[in-house]
Amino acid sequence: MKIGELSRRTGVSTRVLRYYEEQGLITPARTTNTYRTYDEQDVVRVEQVVGLVRAGVPTRLARVLLDLEDTRADELAASCTRQVAEMLAEELTGLDERIACLTKSRRTLCDYLQRTEHATAVLEGAVAAPATRS
């Protein structure tokens, strides 16, 4: 599929898809006339990137995470420098802080909505189960 179709399938603009390519997050194949071509794996990859970015993960870390998920090799961990390990630990701390903040905000919204007359209609299943985890 071409970039326009990938954009329609994922809801991501072609401009952002090109940015993801520049950042090494996606790597389309190229036809002989240099058009980008994508397949189903690219759809999944873009959806993963979008999920990470929406969660507040910077694209530079998203690339590292996706590469780690793709590789999962012991040799990769053995080749991790101290500098990279420190960067990843710092990012992990930041993720934990964002998760804590989002969890608190989610709890506040859920508690408020549950007190409204519309709670049953708007919260059907979507909020009830996760709210009990907190």
N, CA, C and O atoms as CSV, one atom per row, in Angstrom:
chain,resi,resn,atom,element,x,y,z
A,1,MET,N,N,0.852,-1.169,0.000
A,1,MET,CA,C,0.000,0.000,0.000
A,1,MET,C,C,0.895,1.228,0.000
A,1,MET,O,O,2.042,1.176,0.446
A,2,LYS,N,N,0.364,2.323,-0.500
A,2,LYS,CA,C,1.103,3.578,-0.537
A,2,LYS,C,C,0.857,4.365,0.744
A,2,LYS,O,O,0.025,3.984,1.567
A,3,ILE,N,N,1.581,5.457,0.904
A,3,ILE,CA,C,1.538,6.237,2.132
A,3,ILE,C,C,0.136,6.777,2.435
A,3,ILE,O,O,-0.260,6.849,3.599
A,4,GLY,N,N,-0.610,7.153,1.399
A,4,GLY,CA,C,-1.966,7.650,1.615
A,4,GLY,C,C,-2.872,6.594,2.229
A,4,GLY,O,O,-3.682,6.897,3.105
A,5,GLU,N,N,-2.737,5.365,1.774
A,5,GLU,CA,C,-3.535,4.260,2.322
A,5,GLU,C,C,-3.124,3.980,3.769
A,5,GLU,O,O,-3.978,3.754,4.626
A,6,LEU,N,N,-1.815,3.994,4.042
A,6,LEU,CA,C,-1.356,3.800,5.428
A,6,LEU,C,C,-1.915,4.901,6.319
A,6,LEU,O,O,-2.324,4.644,7.452
A,7,SER,N,N,-1.931,6.114,5.813
A,7,SER,CA,C,-2.490,7.233,6.559
A,7,SER,C,C,-3.967,7.002,6.861
A,7,SER,O,O,-4.408,7.207,7.992
A,8,ARG,N,N,-4.723,6.582,5.874
A,8,ARG,CA,C,-6.153,6.314,6.089
A,8,ARG,C,C,-6.364,5.177,7.081
A,8,ARG,O,O,-7.252,5.251,7.930
A,9,ARG,N,N,-5.559,4.133,6.979
A,9,ARG,CA,C,-5.727,2.963,7.848
A,9,ARG,C,C,-5.368,3.245,9.298
A,9,ARG,O,O,-5.957,2.662,10.208
A,10,THR,N,N,-4.407,4.133,9.519
A,10,THR,CA,C,-3.919,4.378,10.879
A,10,THR,C,C,-4.418,5.687,11.477
A,10,THR,O,O,-4.322,5.892,12.687
A,11,GLY,N,N,-4.950,6.572,10.643
A,11,GLY,CA,C,-5.384,7.874,11.128
A,11,GLY,C,C,-4.229,8.830,11.379
A,11,GLY,O,O,-4.400,9.850,12.047
A,12,VAL,N,N,-3.059,8.512,10.850
A,12,VAL,CA,C,-1.866,9.336,11.022
A,12,VAL,C,C,-1.602,10.063,9.706
A,12,VAL,O,O,-1.621,9.447,8.640
A,13,SER,N,N,-1.360,11.357,9.778
A,13,SER,CA,C,-1.146,12.135,8.550
A,13,SER,C,C,0.108,11.670,7.815
A,13,SER,O,O,1.021,11.109,8.421
A,14,THR,N,N,0.142,11.905,6.525
A,14,THR,CA,C,1.320,11.523,5.732
A,14,THR,C,C,2.555,12.283,6.198
A,14,THR,O,O,3.666,11.755,6.153
A,15,ARG,N,N,2.363,13.518,6.646
A,15,ARG,CA,C,3.483,14.308,7.154
A,15,ARG,C,C,4.094,13.633,8.379
A,15,ARG,O,O,5.316,13.538,8.497
A,16,VAL,N,N,3.246,13.168,9.286
A,16,VAL,CA,C,3.743,12.497,10.492
A,16,VAL,C,C,4.373,11.151,10.129
A,16,VAL,O,O,5.378,10.760,10.722
A,17,LEU,N,N,3.793,10.443,9.164
A,17,LEU,CA,C,4.390,9.178,8.734
A,17,LEU,C,C,5.793,9.401,8.181
A,17,LEU,O,O,6.694,8.602,8.440
A,18,ARG,N,N,5.986,10.476,7.424
A,18,ARG,CA,C,7.325,10.790,6.913
A,18,ARG,C,C,8.275,11.130,8.063
A,18,ARG,O,O,9.451,10.768,8.035
A,19,TYR,N,N,7.753,11.831,9.073
A,19,TYR,CA,C,8.565,12.137,10.253
A,19,TYR,C,C,8.975,10.837,10.956
A,19,TYR,O,O,10.133,10.673,11.341
A,20,TYR,N,N,8.028,9.924,11.119
A,20,TYR,CA,C,8.351,8.632,11.735
A,20,TYR,C,C,9.439,7.923,10.942
A,20,TYR,O,O,10.319,7.285,11.520
A,21,GLU,N,N,9.381,8.033,9.637
A,21,GLU,CA,C,10.416,7.419,8.802
A,21,GLU,C,C,11.767,8.098,9.052
A,21,GLU,O,O,12.785,7.418,9.184
A,22,GLU,N,N,11.782,9.428,9.118
A,22,GLU,CA,C,13.023,10.164,9.395
A,22,GLU,C,C,13.623,9.754,10.734
A,22,GLU,O,O,14.844,9.704,10.884
A,23,GLN,N,N,12.762,9.460,11.707
A,23,GLN,CA,C,13.204,9.080,13.042
A,23,GLN,C,C,13.584,7.601,13.136
A,23,GLN,O,O,14.033,7.147,14.188
A,24,GLY,N,N,13.412,6.852,12.059
A,24,GLY,CA,C,13.748,5.436,12.054
A,24,GLY,C,C,12.712,4.555,12.719
A,24,GLY,O,O,12.994,3.406,13.058
A,25,LEU,N,N,11.502,5.090,12.910
A,25,LEU,CA,C,10.441,4.321,13.564
A,25,LEU,C,C,9.734,3.381,12.593
A,25,LEU,O,O,9.247,2.324,12.992
A,26,ILE,N,N,9.680,3.761,11.339
A,26,ILE,CA,C,9.156,2.884,10.289
A,26,ILE,C,C,10.132,2.929,9.121
A,26,ILE,O,O,10.804,3.932,8.883
A,27,THR,N,N,10.188,1.825,8.408
A,27,THR,CA,C,11.095,1.734,7.273
A,27,THR,C,C,10.347,1.123,6.095
A,27,THR,O,O,10.311,-0.099,5.945
A,28,PRO,N,N,9.748,1.974,5.257
A,28,PRO,CA,C,8.993,1.436,4.133
A,28,PRO,C,C,9.915,0.859,3.062
A,28,PRO,O,O,11.070,1.258,2.919
A,29,ALA,N,N,9.370,-0.076,2.332
A,29,ALA,CA,C,10.080,-0.565,1.156
A,29,ALA,C,C,9.950,0.509,0.081
A,29,ALA,O,O,9.086,1.380,0.178
A,30,ARG,N,N,10.783,0.455,-0.920
A,30,ARG,CA,C,10.717,1.424,-2.020
A,30,ARG,C,C,10.568,0.661,-3.334
A,30,ARG,O,O,11.213,-0.363,-3.561
A,31,THR,N,N,9.705,1.187,-4.181
A,31,THR,CA,C,9.548,0.605,-5.513
A,31,THR,C,C,10.653,1.148,-6.404
A,31,THR,O,O,11.427,2.011,-5.990
A,32,THR,N,N,10.725,0.641,-7.622
A,32,THR,CA,C,11.768,1.093,-8.542
A,32,THR,C,C,11.656,2.579,-8.850
A,32,THR,O,O,12.658,3.223,-9.161
A,33,ASN,N,N,10.444,3.132,-8.765
A,33,ASN,CA,C,10.285,4.573,-8.991
A,33,ASN,C,C,10.364,5.355,-7.673
A,33,ASN,O,O,9.959,6.516,-7.621
A,34,THR,N,N,10.874,4.737,-6.626
A,34,THR,CA,C,11.143,5.276,-5.289
A,34,THR,C,C,9.901,5.615,-4.457
A,34,THR,O,O,10.015,6.296,-3.438
A,35,TYR,N,N,8.729,5.154,-4.872
A,35,TYR,CA,C,7.548,5.333,-4.030
A,35,TYR,C,C,7.675,4.460,-2.791
A,35,TYR,O,O,8.187,3.342,-2.849
A,36,ARG,N,N,7.204,4.986,-1.680
A,36,ARG,CA,C,7.170,4.189,-0.454
A,36,ARG,C,C,6.055,3.152,-0.584
A,36,ARG,O,O,4.982,3.447,-1.111
A,37,THR,N,N,6.313,1.949,-0.104
A,37,THR,CA,C,5.263,0.932,-0.043
A,37,THR,C,C,5.261,0.325,1.360
A,37,THR,O,O,6.307,0.105,1.970
A,38,TYR,N,N,4.059,0.066,1.839
A,38,TYR,CA,C,3.878,-0.429,3.199
A,38,TYR,C,C,3.064,-1.712,3.173
A,38,TYR,O,O,2.342,-1.988,2.215
A,39,ASP,N,N,3.191,-2.495,4.245
A,39,ASP,CA,C,2.402,-3.715,4.366
A,39,ASP,C,C,1.699,-3.732,5.726
A,39,ASP,O,O,1.726,-2.745,6.462
A,40,GLU,N,N,1.083,-4.842,6.041
A,40,GLU,CA,C,0.322,-4.952,7.292
A,40,GLU,C,C,1.201,-4.764,8.527
A,40,GLU,O,O,0.748,-4.223,9.536
A,41,GLN,N,N,2.446,-5.205,8.451
A,41,GLN,CA,C,3.354,-5.026,9.590
A,41,GLN,C,C,3.595,-3.543,9.859
A,41,GLN,O,O,3.764,-3.134,11.008
A,42,ASP,N,N,3.611,-2.740,8.791
A,42,ASP,CA,C,3.784,-1.301,8.970
A,42,ASP,C,C,2.572,-0.678,9.650
A,42,ASP,O,O,2.717,0.255,10.440
A,43,VAL,N,N,1.383,-1.180,9.352
A,43,VAL,CA,C,0.167,-0.696,10.016
A,43,VAL,C,C,0.292,-0.946,11.511
A,43,VAL,O,O,0.027,-0.050,12.312
A,44,VAL,N,N,0.692,-2.149,11.893
A,44,VAL,CA,C,0.857,-2.501,13.303
A,44,VAL,C,C,1.935,-1.632,13.945
A,44,VAL,O,O,1.761,-1.138,15.059
A,45,ARG,N,N,3.034,-1.451,13.246
A,45,ARG,CA,C,4.152,-0.649,13.781
A,45,ARG,C,C,3.713,0.799,14.024
A,45,ARG,O,O,4.015,1.369,15.072
A,46,VAL,N,N,3.005,1.391,13.062
A,46,VAL,CA,C,2.533,2.769,13.227
A,46,VAL,C,C,1.589,2.853,14.424
A,46,VAL,O,O,1.662,3.802,15.206
A,47,GLU,N,N,0.708,1.874,14.571
A,47,GLU,CA,C,-0.204,1.869,15.714
A,47,GLU,C,C,0.564,1.787,17.030
A,47,GLU,O,O,0.177,2.416,18.015
A,48,GLN,N,N,1.651,1.016,17.052
A,48,GLN,CA,C,2.488,0.936,18.256
A,48,GLN,C,C,3.133,2.290,18.547
A,48,GLN,O,O,3.138,2.755,19.687
A,49,VAL,N,N,3.673,2.912,17.505
A,49,VAL,CA,C,4.324,4.212,17.668
A,49,VAL,C,C,3.317,5.233,18.192
A,49,VAL,O,O,3.613,5.980,19.125
A,50,VAL,N,N,2.136,5.262,17.596
A,50,VAL,CA,C,1.095,6.200,18.022
A,50,VAL,C,C,0.759,5.976,19.493
A,50,VAL,O,O,0.628,6.937,20.252
A,51,GLY,N,N,0.620,4.728,19.895
A,51,GLY,CA,C,0.314,4.419,21.290
A,51,GLY,C,C,1.400,4.913,22.232
A,51,GLY,O,O,1.103,5.466,23.291
A,52,LEU,N,N,2.646,4.717,21.856
A,52,LEU,CA,C,3.755,5.168,22.690
A,52,LEU,C,C,3.802,6.695,22.769
A,52,LEU,O,O,3.989,7.262,23.846
A,53,VAL,N,N,3.632,7.350,21.625
A,53,VAL,CA,C,3.673,8.813,21.601
A,53,VAL,C,C,2.519,9.395,22.413
A,53,VAL,O,O,2.709,10.356,23.158
A,54,ARG,N,N,1.326,8.821,22.275
A,54,ARG,CA,C,0.175,9.300,23.058
A,54,ARG,C,C,0.392,9.101,24.551
A,54,ARG,O,O,-0.140,9.851,25.369
A,55,ALA,N,N,1.175,8.085,24.901
A,55,ALA,CA,C,1.474,7.830,26.307
A,55,ALA,C,C,2.577,8.746,26.831
A,55,ALA,O,O,2.948,8.673,28.003
A,56,GLY,N,N,3.098,9.603,25.963
A,56,GLY,CA,C,4.114,10.557,26.391
A,56,GLY,C,C,5.546,10.089,26.200
A,56,GLY,O,O,6.479,10.712,26.707
A,57,VAL,N,N,5.723,8.997,25.475
A,57,VAL,CA,C,7.070,8.488,25.227
A,57,VAL,C,C,7.668,9.274,24.059
A,57,VAL,O,O,7.068,9.317,22.984
A,58,PRO,N,N,8.827,9.892,24.243
A,58,PRO,CA,C,9.447,10.612,23.133
A,58,PRO,C,C,9.834,9.653,22.012
A,58,PRO,O,O,10.121,8.481,22.258
A,59,THR,N,N,9.840,10.156,20.783
A,59,THR,CA,C,10.109,9.272,19.636
A,59,THR,C,C,11.479,8.614,19.729
A,59,THR,O,O,11.648,7.478,19.285
A,60,ARG,N,N,12.459,9.309,20.300
A,60,ARG,CA,C,13.786,8.684,20.415
A,60,ARG,C,C,13.734,7.453,21.314
A,60,ARG,O,O,14.420,6.466,21.048
A,61,LEU,N,N,12.926,7.500,22.377
A,61,LEU,CA,C,12.781,6.341,23.250
A,61,LEU,C,C,11.856,5.303,22.611
A,61,LEU,O,O,12.064,4.101,22.774
A,62,ALA,N,N,10.847,5.763,21.890
A,62,ALA,CA,C,9.952,4.827,21.200
A,62,ALA,C,C,10.752,3.936,20.264
A,62,ALA,O,O,10.497,2.735,20.170
A,63,ARG,N,N,11.709,4.521,19.579
A,63,ARG,CA,C,12.543,3.722,18.666
A,63,ARG,C,C,13.323,2.661,19.429
A,63,ARG,O,O,13.399,1.510,18.998
A,64,VAL,N,N,13.902,3.048,20.562
A,64,VAL,CA,C,14.659,2.095,21.382
A,64,VAL,C,C,13.734,0.976,21.856
A,64,VAL,O,O,14.087,-0.200,21.766
A,65,LEU,N,N,12.557,1.334,22.358
A,65,LEU,CA,C,11.613,0.330,22.849
A,65,LEU,C,C,11.199,-0.643,21.755
A,65,LEU,O,O,11.183,-1.856,21.965
A,66,LEU,N,N,10.862,-0.104,20.582
A,66,LEU,CA,C,10.436,-0.966,19.480
A,66,LEU,C,C,11.574,-1.858,19.010
A,66,LEU,O,O,11.358,-3.025,18.684
A,67,ASP,N,N,12.789,-1.310,18.976
A,67,ASP,CA,C,13.941,-2.129,18.599
A,67,ASP,C,C,14.159,-3.250,19.604
A,67,ASP,O,O,14.463,-4.382,19.226
A,68,LEU,N,N,14.001,-2.930,20.893
A,68,LEU,CA,C,14.156,-3.957,21.928
A,68,LEU,C,C,13.089,-5.039,21.785
A,68,LEU,O,O,13.378,-6.228,21.922
A,69,GLU,N,N,11.858,-4.623,21.509
A,69,GLU,CA,C,10.782,-5.600,21.320
A,69,GLU,C,C,11.052,-6.484,20.111
A,69,GLU,O,O,10.760,-7.680,20.130
A,70,ASP,N,N,11.612,-5.889,19.056
A,70,ASP,CA,C,11.905,-6.649,17.842
A,70,ASP,C,C,13.034,-7.651,18.062
A,70,ASP,O,O,13.006,-8.758,17.523
A,71,THR,N,N,14.020,-7.258,18.853
A,71,THR,CA,C,15.216,-8.083,19.008
A,71,THR,C,C,15.084,-9.096,20.130
A,71,THR,O,O,15.194,-10.299,19.897
A,72,ARG,N,N,14.851,-8.623,21.338
A,72,ARG,CA,C,14.762,-9.468,22.529
A,72,ARG,C,C,15.933,-10.448,22.663
A,72,ARG,O,O,15.759,-11.568,23.143
A,73,ALA,N,N,17.103,-10.026,22.243
A,73,ALA,CA,C,18.259,-10.920,22.288
A,73,ALA,C,C,19.146,-10.598,23.497
A,73,ALA,O,O,19.298,-9.438,23.878
A,74,ASP,N,N,19.722,-11.635,24.084
A,74,ASP,CA,C,20.620,-11.444,25.215
A,74,ASP,C,C,21.847,-10.629,24.812
A,74,ASP,O,O,22.381,-9.860,25.611
A,75,GLU,N,N,22.289,-10.805,23.563
A,75,GLU,CA,C,23.469,-10.070,23.104
A,75,GLU,C,C,23.211,-8.570,23.126
A,75,GLU,O,O,24.126,-7.788,23.387
A,76,LEU,N,N,21.966,-8.159,22.854
A,76,LEU,CA,C,21.633,-6.744,22.853
A,76,LEU,C,C,21.814,-6.170,24.255
A,76,LEU,O,O,22.393,-5.095,24.411
A,77,ALA,N,N,21.333,-6.864,25.264
A,77,ALA,CA,C,21.484,-6.403,26.640
A,77,ALA,C,C,22.955,-6.351,27.037
A,77,ALA,O,O,23.382,-5.432,27.736
A,78,ALA,N,N,23.714,-7.323,26.597
A,78,ALA,CA,C,25.136,-7.369,26.928
A,78,ALA,C,C,25.894,-6.213,26.284
A,78,ALA,O,O,26.938,-5.803,26.791
A,79,SER,N,N,25.384,-5.682,25.173
A,79,SER,CA,C,26.077,-4.602,24.477
A,79,SER,C,C,25.631,-3.220,24.932
A,79,SER,O,O,26.086,-2.211,24.392
A,80,CYS,N,N,24.752,-3.166,25.914
A,80,CYS,CA,C,24.230,-1.887,26.410
A,80,CYS,C,C,25.303,-1.161,27.215
A,80,CYS,O,O,25.802,-1.687,28.210
A,81,THR,N,N,25.656,0.045,26.781
A,81,THR,CA,C,26.668,0.821,27.497
A,81,THR,C,C,26.069,1.431,28.768
A,81,THR,O,O,24.850,1.510,28.918
A,82,ARG,N,N,26.925,1.849,29.653
A,82,ARG,CA,C,26.471,2.488,30.893
A,82,ARG,C,C,25.650,3.737,30.579
A,82,ARG,O,O,24.635,3.999,31.224
A,83,GLN,N,N,26.095,4.505,29.583
A,83,GLN,CA,C,25.407,5.739,29.206
A,83,GLN,C,C,23.990,5.438,28.724
A,83,GLN,O,O,23.047,6.132,29.105
A,84,VAL,N,N,23.832,4.422,27.900
A,84,VAL,CA,C,22.506,4.046,27.409
A,84,VAL,C,C,21.652,3.526,28.555
A,84,VAL,O,O,20.470,3.859,28.644
A,85,ALA,N,N,22.231,2.717,29.429
A,85,ALA,CA,C,21.484,2.196,30.579
A,85,ALA,C,C,21.001,3.332,31.471
A,85,ALA,O,O,19.867,3.299,31.949
A,86,GLU,N,N,21.844,4.338,31.703
A,86,GLU,CA,C,21.431,5.487,32.512
A,86,GLU,C,C,20.311,6.268,31.836
A,86,GLU,O,O,19.374,6.713,32.499
A,87,MET,N,N,20.406,6.439,30.506
A,87,MET,CA,C,19.360,7.138,29.774
A,87,MET,C,C,18.040,6.375,29.887
A,87,MET,O,O,16.989,6.978,30.108
A,88,LEU,N,N,18.092,5.066,29.739
A,88,LEU,CA,C,16.881,4.252,29.827
A,88,LEU,C,C,16.300,4.285,31.242
A,88,LEU,O,O,15.081,4.331,31.410
A,89,ALA,N,N,17.160,4.263,32.253
A,89,ALA,CA,C,16.684,4.329,33.635
A,89,ALA,C,C,16.012,5.675,33.898
A,89,ALA,O,O,14.993,5.737,34.585
A,90,GLU,N,N,16.572,6.737,33.361
A,90,GLU,CA,C,15.972,8.070,33.508
A,90,GLU,C,C,14.606,8.116,32.821
A,90,GLU,O,O,13.652,8.666,33.371
A,91,GLU,N,N,14.515,7.548,31.638
A,91,GLU,CA,C,13.238,7.506,30.923
A,91,GLU,C,C,12.223,6.667,31.691
A,91,GLU,O,O,11.039,7.001,31.734
A,92,LEU,N,N,12.688,5.580,32.293
A,92,LEU,CA,C,11.803,4.723,33.083
A,92,LEU,C,C,11.234,5.489,34.270
A,92,LEU,O,O,10.049,5.366,34.582
A,93,THR,N,N,12.064,6.267,34.921
A,93,THR,CA,C,11.595,7.097,36.030
A,93,THR,C,C,10.544,8.090,35.544
A,93,THR,O,O,9.515,8.284,36.190
A,94,GLY,N,N,10.812,8.714,34.405
A,94,GLY,CA,C,9.846,9.650,33.835
A,94,GLY,C,C,8.531,8.982,33.479
A,94,GLY,O,O,7.462,9.551,33.703
A,95,LEU,N,N,8.600,7.777,32.927
A,95,LEU,CA,C,7.381,7.026,32.603
A,95,LEU,C,C,6.589,6.716,33.877
A,95,LEU,O,O,5.368,6.864,33.908
A,96,ASP,N,N,7.295,6.284,34.923
A,96,ASP,CA,C,6.618,5.991,36.193
A,96,ASP,C,C,5.922,7.228,36.740
A,96,ASP,O,O,4.804,7.140,37.249
A,97,GLU,N,N,6.576,8.378,36.638
A,97,GLU,CA,C,5.973,9.625,37.118
A,97,GLU,C,C,4.724,9.980,36.302
A,97,GLU,O,O,3.706,10.380,36.866
A,98,ARG,N,N,4.805,9.831,34.968
A,98,ARG,CA,C,3.645,10.128,34.116
A,98,ARG,C,C,2.511,9.148,34.385
A,98,ARG,O,O,1.343,9.538,34.407
A,99,ILE,N,N,2.848,7.879,34.589
A,99,ILE,CA,C,1.816,6.878,34.882
A,99,ILE,C,C,1.122,7.222,36.197
A,99,ILE,O,O,-0.103,7.139,36.287
A,100,ALA,N,N,1.886,7.604,37.210
A,100,ALA,CA,C,1.297,7.976,38.496
A,100,ALA,C,C,0.373,9.184,38.343
A,100,ALA,O,O,-0.723,9.207,38.902
A,101,CYS,N,N,0.811,10.172,37.595
A,101,CYS,CA,C,0.000,11.370,37.369
A,101,CYS,C,C,-1.276,11.022,36.601
A,101,CYS,O,O,-2.367,11.464,36.961
A,102,LEU,N,N,-1.129,10.232,35.551
A,102,LEU,CA,C,-2.299,9.832,34.763
A,102,LEU,C,C,-3.253,8.974,35.583
A,102,LEU,O,O,-4.469,9.115,35.459
A,103,THR,N,N,-2.723,8.094,36.412
A,103,THR,CA,C,-3.563,7.253,37.260
A,103,THR,C,C,-4.373,8.103,38.227
A,103,THR,O,O,-5.558,7.849,38.443
A,104,LYS,N,N,-3.738,9.104,38.804
A,104,LYS,CA,C,-4.444,9.997,39.724
A,104,LYS,C,C,-5.533,10.772,38.977
A,104,LYS,O,O,-6.656,10.892,39.467
A,105,SER,N,N,-5.206,11.293,37.800
A,105,SER,CA,C,-6.187,12.033,37.004
A,105,SER,C,C,-7.336,11.127,36.582
A,105,SER,O,O,-8.495,11.541,36.591
A,106,ARG,N,N,-7.019,9.917,36.221
A,106,ARG,CA,C,-8.040,8.957,35.802
A,106,ARG,C,C,-8.987,8.669,36.967
A,106,ARG,O,O,-10.207,8.646,36.803
A,107,ARG,N,N,-8.404,8.451,38.141
A,107,ARG,CA,C,-9.202,8.172,39.336
A,107,ARG,C,C,-10.136,9.342,39.645
A,107,ARG,O,O,-11.301,9.138,39.984
A,108,THR,N,N,-9.619,10.571,39.526
A,108,THR,CA,C,-10.422,11.762,39.779
A,108,THR,C,C,-11.589,11.846,38.798
A,108,THR,O,O,-12.728,12.078,39.205
A,109,LEU,N,N,-11.306,11.658,37.503
A,109,LEU,CA,C,-12.372,11.703,36.491
A,109,LEU,C,C,-13.411,10.615,36.716
A,109,LEU,O,O,-14.614,10.862,36.625
A,110,CYS,N,N,-12.944,9.428,37.006
A,110,CYS,CA,C,-13.847,8.302,37.228
A,110,CYS,C,C,-14.742,8.557,38.441
A,110,CYS,O,O,-15.953,8.343,38.385
A,111,ASP,N,N,-14.137,9.014,39.535
A,111,ASP,CA,C,-14.915,9.305,40.742
A,111,ASP,C,C,-15.973,10.364,40.463
A,111,ASP,O,O,-17.120,10.231,40.890
A,112,TYR,N,N,-15.586,11.413,39.749
A,112,TYR,CA,C,-16.535,12.483,39.433
A,112,TYR,C,C,-17.673,11.957,38.558
A,112,TYR,O,O,-18.847,12.187,38.849
A,113,LEU,N,N,-17.314,11.250,37.486
A,113,LEU,CA,C,-18.353,10.744,36.584
A,113,LEU,C,C,-19.291,9.767,37.277
A,113,LEU,O,O,-20.484,9.731,36.972
A,114,GLN,N,N,-18.774,8.989,38.189
A,114,GLN,CA,C,-19.625,8.036,38.896
A,114,GLN,C,C,-20.652,8.727,39.787
A,114,GLN,O,O,-21.657,8.122,40.159
A,115,ARG,N,N,-20.410,9.975,40.126
A,115,ARG,CA,C,-21.360,10.730,40.945
A,115,ARG,C,C,-22.434,11.435,40.110
A,115,ARG,O,O,-23.383,11.995,40.660
A,116,THR,N,N,-22.283,11.405,38.799
A,116,THR,CA,C,-23.263,12.090,37.949
A,116,THR,C,C,-24.426,11.171,37.634
A,116,THR,O,O,-24.352,9.958,37.830
A,117,GLU,N,N,-25.501,11.768,37.142
A,117,GLU,CA,C,-26.668,10.977,36.753
A,117,GLU,C,C,-26.415,10.179,35.478
A,117,GLU,O,O,-27.200,9.294,35.138
A,118,HIS,N,N,-25.334,10.480,34.773
A,118,HIS,CA,C,-25.029,9.809,33.505
A,118,HIS,C,C,-24.009,8.687,33.659
A,118,HIS,O,O,-23.585,8.098,32.664
A,119,ALA,N,N,-23.616,8.390,34.870
A,119,ALA,CA,C,-22.547,7.431,35.121
A,119,ALA,C,C,-22.756,6.109,34.406
A,119,ALA,O,O,-21.850,5.620,33.731
A,120,THR,N,N,-23.934,5.524,34.544
A,120,THR,CA,C,-24.184,4.217,33.952
A,120,THR,C,C,-24.048,4.263,32.440
A,120,THR,O,O,-23.454,3.368,31.840
A,121,ALA,N,N,-24.595,5.300,31.823
A,121,ALA,CA,C,-24.582,5.399,30.358
A,121,ALA,C,C,-23.190,5.638,29.795
A,121,ALA,O,O,-22.825,5.050,28.778
A,122,VAL,N,N,-22.412,6.493,30.443
A,122,VAL,CA,C,-21.117,6.846,29.862
A,122,VAL,C,C,-19.949,5.986,30.339
A,122,VAL,O,O,-18.889,5.981,29.714
A,123,LEU,N,N,-20.130,5.281,31.410
A,123,LEU,CA,C,-19.033,4.493,31.959
A,123,LEU,C,C,-19.142,2.996,31.712
A,123,LEU,O,O,-18.298,2.237,32.186
A,124,GLU,N,N,-20.145,2.560,30.993
A,124,GLU,CA,C,-20.361,1.128,30.744
A,124,GLU,C,C,-19.074,0.367,30.479
A,124,GLU,O,O,-18.502,0.470,29.394
A,125,GLY,N,N,-18.626,-0.381,31.443
A,125,GLY,CA,C,-17.492,-1.276,31.260
A,125,GLY,C,C,-16.158,-0.596,31.045
A,125,GLY,O,O,-15.135,-1.122,31.485
A,126,ALA,N,N,-16.124,0.551,30.386
A,126,ALA,CA,C,-14.859,1.188,30.033
A,126,ALA,C,C,-14.085,1.669,31.246
A,126,ALA,O,O,-12.855,1.618,31.254
A,127,VAL,N,N,-14.777,2.131,32.262
A,127,VAL,CA,C,-14.094,2.700,33.411
A,127,VAL,C,C,-14.228,1.807,34.641
A,127,VAL,O,O,-13.348,1.805,35.501
A,128,ALA,N,N,-15.288,1.073,34.731
A,128,ALA,CA,C,-15.567,0.298,35.946
A,128,ALA,C,C,-14.431,-0.666,36.313
A,128,ALA,O,O,-13.964,-0.654,37.452
A,129,ALA,N,N,-13.986,-1.489,35.379
A,129,ALA,CA,C,-12.972,-2.487,35.707
A,129,ALA,C,C,-11.636,-1.850,36.089
A,129,ALA,O,O,-11.095,-2.202,37.137
A,130,PRO,N,N,-11.067,-0.918,35.288
A,130,PRO,CA,C,-9.779,-0.348,35.688
A,130,PRO,C,C,-9.848,0.461,36.964
A,130,PRO,O,O,-8.860,0.529,37.695
A,131,ALA,N,N,-10.984,1.079,37.259
A,131,ALA,CA,C,-11.090,1.909,38.458
A,131,ALA,C,C,-10.942,1.079,39.720
A,131,ALA,O,O,-10.483,1.585,40.744
A,132,THR,N,N,-11.322,-0.178,39.662
A,132,THR,CA,C,-11.213,-1.036,40.834
A,132,THR,C,C,-9.774,-1.465,41.101
A,132,THR,O,O,-9.459,-1.920,42.200
A,133,ARG,N,N,-8.904,-1.324,40.112
A,133,ARG,CA,C,-7.502,-1.685,40.274
A,133,ARG,C,C,-6.758,-0.695,41.139
A,133,ARG,O,O,-5.801,-1.073,41.815
A,134,SER,N,N,-7.172,0.574,41.140
A,134,SER,CA,C,-6.376,1.602,41.806
A,134,SER,C,C,-6.469,1.585,43.282
A,134,SER,O,O,-5.840,2.406,43.950
